[in-house]
Amino acid sequence: MTPEPLFGTDGVRGRAGEGPLAPESVARLGVALGEWLEAHGDAGKPALIGGDTRASREEITRALAGGLARRNIRAFDLGVLPTAALALLIDDYGASCAAVISASHNPAADNGIKIFTGHGAKFGDAEARFVEERWRACPPLEGGAPAAIERRADGAERYVDHLLAAAGRPDLRGLSVALDLAHGAAHAVGPALFRKAGAQVTVTGDRPDGRNINDGFGSLHPERVAALVKESGAQFGLAVDGDADRSLFSDEGGRVLDGDATLALLAADLLERGKLDPRTVVGTVMSNFGLEAFLQARGIALLRTPVGDRHVSAALKEKGLVLGGEPSGHVIFGADLDYLGDGLYTALRVAELLRRRAIPLSRAAEGFAPAPQILRAVRVHARPPLGTIPGFKEILSSSEERLGRSGRIVVRYSGTEPVLRVMVEGTDASLVAALAQSLASHLEQAIGAR
């Protein structure tokens, strides 16, 4: 039987302290990463480590640094910071790479390790293969190597300055913002960023205890920031996930805007200012048809990629494009942050747009109307190829026939959770809901978690 790959679509993921994230396994990952750095002539530089607020971050940091130490590579621990911050700060510290200890929007019991190269790009397939081969070949480690960790306390200040500089140092005085930080990586740096730009800030989800990350707060629960906007009278609200690479918004009336709506308003603004060249925006197979129609009406093409911000980033870089993202709230502004998605930077750009144009958020995406779409998540105990699941081909074919050319169905395994995602989209909301329920029920009976 083929073993489960170490790297998924967004790094190494799993239950903290178990399987690939058991301390001995993480230490071997540090050794393997050290060997990759040696192969690329970067072994003389430090590695950056940081992450979100999960209680397991410290143990994983020590184990990873211990493995790196076996290859004589020291680690700089930047503490709690968003994912993009670690990548952006590689050059600041003369580092060779960055490892982010986070499971993003997953529950606190999970964790993960995302690795960025010295160029600030997420590990691709070739890098992941090299490290996984060395990790599997690494013999059991005897004893614990002393972890050469140096604490660096100035990472947050440097990161805030990077974001403000990239956004043109906007003046947000007079703007009121509500923030839900998911008790995660942005709980301190998010308010600091907006206050430094001059905004008035109301905050929730800023009291992490190691166990409450994403629990009823953040981008998985945007209704909370929508309520905070109405309660506080803020002009807009932002909800990020645990590692702050996603951003969902609430307008002044409490209406939630997802990543597609954010792409629509940003693309329209860039086009109006002559800064959308070429006239193409990158989305994914999950992007709503309403976004495609909105862009098409303005002479803008939508280029779809597989799900995952690294695919969006790769397409932007390859085609020389300036804007892309996912419905979940990952938004990437081309070369602004070296093709990184960052929820706080996205919010800074939205805030700047509202101040410059002196309009409420509810008017910024006028004309965007999402098509009826249902997304169901089926927790699974196994991941057989979809074509081998009894009866699935037949029910999928029948569902697609009923939708006709006016809809789409996408079924895919999550790369970060034991979940099979079912997306159904069309013009008839009741039909979309019925087909999504039918497909999800069939799959739940066949391979649902036991």
C-alpha positions as CSV (number, residue, x, y, z in Angstrom):
1,M,0.0,0.0,0.0
2,T,1.3,3.4,-0.9
3,P,2.0,5.4,2.2
4,E,0.2,8.7,2.9
5,P,2.3,11.6,1.5
6,L,4.0,13.8,4.1
7,F,3.1,17.0,2.3
8,G,-0.5,17.9,1.4
9,T,-1.7,20.9,-0.6
10,D,-0.6,23.3,2.2
11,G,2.3,21.7,4.0
12,V,2.4,19.0,6.6
13,R,-0.9,18.6,8.5
14,G,-2.4,16.4,11.2
15,R,-3.2,16.0,14.9
16,A,-0.6,17.8,17.0
17,G,1.7,15.3,18.7
18,E,0.7,12.4,16.5
19,G,1.8,10.8,13.2
20,P,3.9,13.2,11.1
21,L,3.6,15.9,13.9
22,A,4.9,13.6,16.7
23,P,8.1,15.2,18.1
24,E,10.5,12.6,16.7
25,S,8.9,12.9,13.2
26,V,9.1,16.7,13.3
27,A,12.8,16.4,14.4
28,R,13.5,14.2,11.4
29,L,11.7,16.8,9.2
30,G,14.1,19.3,10.6
31,V,17.0,17.1,9.6
32,A,15.6,16.6,6.1
33,L,15.0,20.3,5.7
34,G,18.6,20.9,6.8
35,E,19.8,18.6,4.1
36,W,17.7,20.5,1.5
37,L,19.3,23.7,2.6
38,E,22.8,22.1,2.4
39,A,22.0,21.0,-1.2
40,H,21.1,24.6,-2.1
41,G,24.1,26.2,-0.4
42,D,22.0,27.9,2.3
43,A,23.1,25.9,5.4
44,G,25.1,28.8,6.7
45,K,22.0,31.0,7.1
46,P,19.4,30.8,10.0
47,A,15.9,29.4,9.5
48,L,12.9,31.4,10.6
49,I,10.2,29.7,12.7
50,G,6.9,31.2,13.9
51,G,3.2,30.4,13.9
52,D,-0.2,30.8,15.4
53,T,-1.5,30.6,19.0
54,R,-2.0,26.8,19.3
55,A,-0.7,25.3,22.5
56,S,1.3,22.8,20.5
57,R,3.4,25.4,18.6
58,E,6.2,25.5,21.2
59,E,6.7,21.7,21.2
60,I,6.8,21.6,17.4
61,T,9.1,24.5,17.3
62,R,11.6,22.9,19.6
63,A,11.5,19.6,17.7
64,L,12.0,21.2,14.3
65,A,14.8,23.4,15.6
66,G,16.4,20.3,17.2
67,G,16.4,18.6,13.8
68,L,17.9,21.6,12.1
69,A,20.6,21.7,14.8
70,R,21.7,18.2,13.9
71,R,22.7,19.8,10.5
72,N,24.3,22.7,12.4
73,I,21.5,25.2,11.3
74,R,20.3,27.6,13.9
75,A,16.7,28.9,14.2
76,F,15.3,32.3,14.8
77,D,11.9,32.0,16.7
78,L,9.7,35.0,15.7
79,G,6.9,33.8,17.9
80,V,3.2,34.4,17.1
81,L,2.8,35.9,13.6
82,P,0.6,35.4,10.5
83,T,1.8,33.0,7.8
84,A,2.7,35.8,5.3
85,A,4.8,37.6,7.9
86,L,7.3,34.7,8.2
87,A,7.8,34.7,4.4
88,L,8.1,38.5,4.2
89,L,10.8,38.6,6.9
90,I,13.2,36.1,5.3
91,D,15.4,38.8,3.8
92,D,15.1,41.0,6.9
93,Y,16.9,38.3,9.0
94,G,19.2,37.0,6.2
95,A,17.4,33.6,6.5
96,S,17.5,30.6,4.3
97,C,13.8,29.6,4.7
98,A,10.8,30.0,7.0
99,A,8.7,27.4,8.7
100,V,5.2,28.4,9.8
101,I,3.7,26.3,12.6
102,S,-0.1,26.5,11.9
103,A,-3.1,24.6,10.8
104,S,-4.8,27.7,9.5
105,H,-8.6,27.5,9.9
106,N,-8.5,24.0,11.5
107,P,-9.4,23.4,15.2
108,A,-6.8,23.8,17.9
109,A,-6.1,20.1,18.3
110,D,-4.7,20.1,14.7
111,N,-1.4,21.7,13.6
112,G,0.8,21.9,10.6
113,I,4.1,23.0,9.1
114,K,4.2,25.2,6.0
115,I,7.7,25.8,4.6
116,F,8.8,28.8,2.5
117,T,12.0,28.9,0.4
118,G,14.6,31.6,0.7
119,H,12.7,33.4,-2.1
120,G,9.6,33.6,0.0
121,A,7.6,31.1,-2.1
122,K,5.8,28.1,-0.6
123,F,7.5,24.7,-1.1
124,G,6.5,23.3,-4.4
125,D,6.3,19.7,-5.5
126,A,10.0,19.3,-6.2
127,E,11.1,20.7,-2.8
128,A,8.5,18.6,-1.0
129,R,9.6,15.4,-2.8
130,F,13.3,16.1,-1.8
131,V,12.5,16.7,1.8
132,E,10.0,13.8,2.1
133,E,12.5,11.3,0.6
134,R,15.2,12.4,3.1
135,W,12.6,12.4,6.0
136,R,11.6,8.8,5.1
137,A,15.3,7.8,4.8
138,C,16.3,9.4,8.1
139,P,17.0,6.8,10.8
140,P,15.3,7.1,14.2
141,L,17.0,9.9,16.2
142,E,18.7,8.9,19.4
143,G,18.4,11.4,22.2
144,G,17.5,15.1,21.6
145,A,19.8,17.5,20.0
146,P,19.9,20.9,21.8
147,A,17.8,23.2,19.7
148,A,19.8,26.3,18.7
149,I,16.9,28.8,19.0
150,E,17.3,32.6,19.2
151,R,14.2,34.5,20.1
152,R,13.5,37.6,18.0
153,A,11.0,40.1,19.3
154,D,10.9,42.7,16.6
155,G,9.2,40.6,13.9
156,A,5.7,42.1,14.4
157,E,7.0,45.7,14.0
158,R,8.9,44.8,10.9
159,Y,5.9,43.0,9.4
160,V,3.6,45.9,10.0
161,D,6.0,48.2,8.2
162,H,6.2,45.8,5.3
163,L,2.4,45.9,4.9
164,L,2.1,49.7,5.2
165,A,4.9,50.3,2.7
166,A,3.4,47.8,0.2
167,A,0.0,49.6,0.5
168,G,1.5,53.1,0.0
169,R,1.2,54.0,3.7
170,P,-2.6,54.8,3.5
171,D,-4.1,57.4,5.8
172,L,-7.1,55.8,7.5
173,R,-7.9,58.5,9.9
174,G,-11.6,58.8,10.3
175,L,-12.3,55.2,9.3
176,S,-13.7,52.8,11.9
177,V,-13.0,49.1,11.5
178,A,-14.3,46.0,13.4
179,L,-11.8,43.1,13.6
180,D,-12.3,39.5,14.4
181,L,-8.9,37.9,14.8
182,A,-10.0,34.3,15.5
183,H,-7.9,34.2,18.7
184,G,-5.1,33.5,16.3
185,A,-1.9,34.7,14.8
186,A,-3.1,38.3,14.1
187,H,-4.6,38.9,17.6
188,A,-2.0,41.5,18.4
189,V,-0.5,42.6,15.1
190,G,-3.9,43.2,13.4
191,P,-5.1,46.0,15.7
192,A,-1.5,47.4,15.7
193,L,-1.5,47.7,11.9
194,F,-4.8,49.5,11.6
195,R,-4.1,51.8,14.5
196,K,-0.8,52.7,13.1
197,A,-2.6,53.6,9.8
198,G,-4.9,55.9,11.8
199,A,-8.1,53.9,11.9
200,Q,-10.4,53.5,14.9
201,V,-10.5,49.8,15.8
202,T,-13.0,47.6,17.6
203,V,-11.7,44.1,18.3
204,T,-13.0,40.6,19.1
205,G,-11.3,37.2,19.0
206,D,-8.1,38.7,20.5
207,R,-7.7,36.6,23.6
208,P,-6.0,33.3,22.7
209,D,-5.5,30.7,25.3
210,G,-3.9,28.0,23.2
211,R,-7.2,26.1,22.7
212,N,-9.7,28.6,21.4
213,I,-8.3,29.4,17.9
214,N,-11.1,29.5,15.3
215,D,-13.6,28.3,17.9
216,G,-16.7,30.3,17.1
217,F,-14.6,33.2,15.8
218,G,-12.8,34.3,12.6
219,S,-13.5,33.8,9.0
220,L,-15.3,30.5,9.6
221,H,-17.9,32.5,11.6
222,P,-18.2,35.8,9.7
223,E,-21.6,36.4,11.3
224,R,-19.8,37.4,14.5
225,V,-17.9,40.3,12.9
226,A,-21.1,41.3,11.0
227,A,-22.8,41.7,14.4
228,L,-19.9,43.6,15.8
229,V,-20.0,46.0,12.9
230,K,-23.7,46.8,13.6
231,E,-23.1,47.0,17.3
232,S,-20.1,49.3,17.1
233,G,-21.2,51.4,14.1
234,A,-18.0,50.5,12.2
235,Q,-17.8,51.3,8.5
236,F,-16.7,47.7,7.7
237,G,-15.6,44.5,9.4
238,L,-12.8,42.0,8.8
239,A,-12.7,38.4,9.9
240,V,-9.4,36.4,9.4
241,D,-8.6,32.8,10.1
242,G,-6.1,31.3,12.5
243,D,-3.0,32.2,10.5
244,A,-4.6,35.3,9.0
245,D,-4.1,34.5,5.3
246,R,-7.8,34.5,4.7
247,S,-10.1,37.6,4.9
248,L,-13.8,37.9,4.8
249,F,-15.6,41.2,5.2
250,S,-18.8,42.7,6.5
251,D,-20.2,45.9,5.0
252,E,-21.7,48.6,7.2
253,G,-25.1,46.9,7.2
254,G,-23.8,43.5,8.3
255,R,-23.8,41.8,4.9
256,V,-20.9,39.3,4.6
257,L,-18.7,39.5,1.5
258,D,-16.6,36.4,0.6
259,G,-13.5,36.2,-1.4
260,D,-15.3,36.4,-4.7
261,A,-17.0,39.6,-3.7
262,T,-13.7,41.0,-2.6
263,L,-12.1,40.1,-5.9
264,A,-15.0,41.8,-7.8
265,L,-14.6,45.1,-5.9
266,L,-10.8,45.1,-6.1
267,A,-10.8,44.2,-9.8
268,A,-13.3,46.9,-10.7
269,D,-11.2,49.5,-8.8
270,L,-8.0,48.5,-10.4
271,L,-9.6,48.6,-13.9
272,E,-11.0,52.1,-13.3
273,R,-7.5,53.3,-12.4
274,G,-5.8,51.6,-15.3
275,K,-3.9,49.2,-13.1
276,L,-5.4,45.9,-14.2
277,D,-3.0,45.0,-17.0
278,P,-3.5,42.4,-18.5
279,R,-7.3,42.4,-18.0
280,T,-7.4,39.0,-16.3
281,V,-8.1,37.9,-12.7
282,V,-7.2,34.5,-11.4
283,G,-9.8,32.4,-9.5
284,T,-10.2,28.7,-8.9
285,V,-12.6,26.0,-10.0
286,M,-14.7,27.0,-6.9
287,S,-15.0,30.6,-7.9
288,N,-18.7,31.5,-8.3
289,F,-20.1,32.1,-11.8
290,G,-21.4,35.4,-10.5
291,L,-17.8,36.6,-10.3
292,E,-17.1,35.4,-13.8
293,A,-20.2,37.3,-15.1
294,F,-19.3,40.5,-13.2
295,L,-15.8,40.5,-14.7
296,Q,-16.9,39.5,-18.2
297,A,-19.3,42.5,-18.2
298,R,-16.3,44.8,-17.7
299,G,-14.1,43.1,-20.3
300,I,-12.1,41.1,-17.7
301,A,-11.3,37.4,-18.1
302,L,-11.4,34.9,-15.2
303,L,-8.6,32.3,-15.3
304,R,-9.5,29.3,-13.2
305,T,-6.9,27.2,-11.4
306,P,-7.1,24.1,-9.1
307,V,-8.0,24.9,-5.5
308,G,-5.2,26.3,-3.4
309,D,-3.5,29.6,-3.0
310,R,-0.2,28.3,-4.3
311,H,-1.9,27.5,-7.6
312,V,-3.4,31.0,-7.8
313,S,0.1,32.5,-6.9
314,A,1.8,30.3,-9.6
315,A,-0.7,31.5,-12.3
316,L,-0.3,35.1,-11.3
317,K,3.5,34.8,-11.5
318,E,3.5,32.8,-14.8
319,K,1.1,35.2,-16.6
320,G,2.3,38.4,-15.1
321,L,-1.1,39.2,-13.6
322,V,-1.9,41.4,-10.6
323,L,-4.9,40.0,-8.8
324,G,-6.3,36.6,-7.9
325,G,-7.9,34.6,-5.0
326,E,-10.4,32.1,-3.7
327,P,-13.9,32.3,-2.4
328,S,-12.6,31.3,1.1
329,G,-10.9,34.7,1.3
330,H,-7.3,34.1,0.1
331,V,-6.6,37.2,-2.1
332,I,-3.2,37.7,-3.7
333,F,-2.1,41.1,-5.2
334,G,0.5,39.9,-7.7
335,A,4.0,41.1,-6.9
336,D,2.9,43.4,-4.0
337,L,4.0,40.9,-1.4
338,D,5.9,38.6,-3.6
339,Y,2.8,36.7,-4.6
340,L,1.8,36.0,-1.0
341,G,-1.8,36.0,0.2
342,D,-2.3,38.0,3.4
343,G,-5.6,38.7,5.1
344,L,-4.4,41.9,6.8
345,Y,-2.9,43.3,3.6
346,T,-6.2,42.6,1.7
347,A,-8.1,44.5,4.4
348,L,-5.6,47.4,4.2
349,R,-6.2,47.6,0.5
350,V,-10.0,47.5,0.9
351,A,-9.8,50.2,3.6
352,E,-7.7,52.4,1.4
353,L,-10.2,52.0,-1.5
354,L,-13.1,53.1,0.8
355,R,-11.2,56.2,2.1
356,R,-10.0,57.2,-1.4
357,R,-13.4,56.8,-3.1
358,A,-15.4,58.0,0.0
359,I,-17.9,55.2,-0.4
360,P,-19.3,52.6,1.9
361,L,-18.3,49.0,1.4
362,S,-21.9,48.1,0.3
363,R,-21.3,50.2,-2.8
364,A,-17.8,49.0,-3.7
365,A,-19.0,45.8,-5.4
366,E,-22.3,47.0,-7.0
367,G,-23.3,44.8,-9.8
368,F,-21.8,41.6,-8.2
369,A,-24.6,39.0,-7.8
370,P,-23.4,35.5,-6.8
371,A,-25.2,32.6,-8.5
372,P,-26.9,30.1,-6.1
373,Q,-24.1,27.8,-4.8
374,I,-24.1,25.2,-2.1
375,L,-20.9,23.8,-0.6
376,R,-21.2,20.7,1.5
377,A,-18.3,19.1,3.5
378,V,-18.5,15.3,4.0
379,R,-16.1,14.0,6.7
380,V,-14.5,10.8,5.4
381,H,-12.7,7.8,6.8
382,A,-10.9,7.0,3.5
383,R,-10.0,8.7,0.2
384,P,-10.7,6.2,-2.6
385,P,-10.6,7.6,-6.2
386,L,-14.0,9.1,-6.8
387,G,-14.6,6.9,-9.8
388,T,-14.3,3.8,-7.7
389,I,-17.0,4.8,-5.2
390,P,-20.1,2.6,-5.9
391,G,-22.8,4.5,-7.7
392,F,-21.0,7.8,-7.7
393,K,-20.5,8.1,-11.4
394,E,-24.2,7.5,-12.0
395,I,-25.5,10.0,-9.5
396,L,-23.0,12.6,-10.7
397,S,-23.9,12.1,-14.3
398,S,-27.6,12.3,-13.5
399,S,-27.1,15.5,-11.4
400,E,-25.1,17.2,-14.2
401,E,-27.8,16.3,-16.7
402,R,-30.4,18.0,-14.5
403,L,-28.3,21.1,-14.1
404,G,-27.6,21.3,-17.9
405,R,-25.4,24.1,-19.1
406,S,-26.6,26.5,-16.5
407,G,-24.6,24.9,-13.6
408,R,-21.5,23.2,-12.4
409,I,-20.6,20.4,-9.9
410,V,-17.1,20.1,-8.3
411,V,-16.3,17.2,-6.0
412,R,-12.8,17.2,-4.5
413,Y,-11.0,15.9,-1.4
414,S,-9.6,18.7,0.9
415,G,-5.9,18.9,1.0
416,T,-5.9,20.0,4.7
417,E,-8.7,18.0,6.4
418,P,-10.3,14.5,6.2
419,V,-13.1,16.0,4.2
420,L,-14.7,15.6,0.7
421,R,-16.1,18.8,-0.6
422,V,-19.2,18.9,-2.8
423,M,-19.9,22.2,-4.6
424,V,-23.1,22.6,-6.7
425,E,-23.9,25.8,-8.6
426,G,-26.7,26.8,-10.9
427,T,-29.5,29.3,-11.6
428,D,-32.2,27.4,-9.7
429,A,-31.5,27.6,-6.0
430,S,-33.9,24.8,-5.0
431,L,-32.4,22.4,-7.5
432,V,-28.9,23.3,-6.4
433,A,-29.8,22.6,-2.8
434,A,-31.5,19.3,-3.6
435,L,-28.6,18.0,-5.8
436,A,-26.0,19.0,-3.2
437,Q,-27.9,17.2,-0.5
438,S,-28.3,14.1,-2.7
439,L,-24.6,13.9,-3.7
440,A,-23.4,14.6,-0.1
441,S,-25.8,11.9,1.3
442,H,-24.6,9.3,-1.2
443,L,-20.9,10.0,-0.4
444,E,-21.5,10.1,3.3
445,Q,-23.1,6.6,3.2
446,A,-20.2,5.3,1.1
447,I,-17.1,6.7,2.8
448,G,-18.4,8.9,5.6
449,A,-16.4,9.1,8.9
450,R,-17.3,6.3,11.3
